[in-house]
């Protein structure tokens, strides 16, 4: 295995999810199937930097959990991204308790109960803060 290929979210409203991805993650839509589906349902593909995100039309998750996908952001972008989330009326989940030096996070739910995180830290920073040496 060489890398993560893509992430797919099943959503009820493709337009709403596109707005969330474009406003909060600064995603770029690179494909929209329209009615010409090649997969299970109508879908759209996005790029967030070099991460491929797919969204497919379908039913929302019935339950919420702490299962989530975290996207790296710069600390300087934290307040702006939080403002975008609030402007879209998305529910923000309180962050878990943190120790100084492991970065800041914004956890928020999309309309289909997916939990997304915007995080300012890196794995290397977190491990260093936890006292782990030579992990890389």
N, C-alpha and C positions, 0 to 999 in steps of 0.2 A: 504494500500500500504506500502511496506517495503523498496523498493529501486528501482533504475533504473535497468531494466533488460538488455537492450542492445541498441546499436545505429546501424542503417543500412544506408549505403551510396549506391546509385545506380551509377555505374561507367561504362564507355565504355571499359576501359582496366584494367582488374583485376591485371595483372602483374605490371603495372605502379603503381596502388594504393597500391599493396603489398609493393613495394619498398618504397613508401612514408611513409607508416605506420611503416615499419621496421626501416627505417633510421631516421625519424624525431621523431616518438612516441616510438621507441624501442619496437614495438609490436612483438608478437610471433604468427605465423600462427599455428592454431591448427586443422584446417579442410579445405579441398578443395574438393568441390563436383565433379569436373571434369564434365563429361557428365551425371553423375548420379544425376540429380536434383530432390530434394524433394520439392522445393519451386517454385517460378516463373521463375527462370533462374539459370544459373551457379552461385555459391556463394562460398565465403571463410569466415571463422571465425578467429578472432584474439583476443588475450588478451593484453591489455595495463594495466599492474598491474592486477587488478581484474575487469577491465571494458571490457565487451564483445562487440566487434565491428564486424558487418557483412558488407560485401561488395557483391553486386549482380550486374551482368552484365546487362546493360541497357543504355538508352540514358542520356546524360548529362543534367544538369539543363540549361535552356535557358537563364536565367538571373542571375546576381549576386546581392546579397543584404548583409546587415549587419547581417542577421540571421547566427548564428555560434554556434559551439560547442567549449568550452574551456577545455583544459587539463592542469592540475597542473604540473608545473615543479619546480625544485629547482633553486634558483637564480644562483647558481654555474654552472648550466647546460645551462644557457641562451645563451652564446656565441657559444657553441658547437652545440646547436640545430639550431641556426641561420645559422651557417656555413653549416649544412646539407641541410637546406632549399635552401640556395643559390647554393650549389653544384648540387642540383636537378633541378635548373632553374625554381623554382616555383615563382609566383608573390607574392610579399609582399605588403600588404596594410598598409599604414601609420597608426600608432596607434592613437587612439583618445586622446585628451588632458587629462592629468591625474594630480592629486594632489600627492604630495610627500607622500609616505607611503601606497599606495594602490597596490603596486606591479608593475612589468613590464610585457609587453605583446608583443608577435610577432603574427601578423595576416597574414595568407597566404592562397591563393587559391590553391586547387588541380586542376587537369586538367579538372574536371567536374563542376567547378564553386561553389564547397562547400567552405565556409570560415571556417577555423580552427584557433584556437587561442592557443598559449602556454602562460600560465600566471603563474607568480611567487607568487602571493598573495593568500590569503584566504578570504572567506566571513567575517569571524570574524575580520580580519585586516582591511578590507575595511570599515565595519560598524564602527569600532573604529575610523578610520580616519575621517569618516563623522560625528562623534560625537554621534553616536547611542550607548546607554548604555543598558545593560541587554537584548539584543536581543536573547540570548541563555539561 
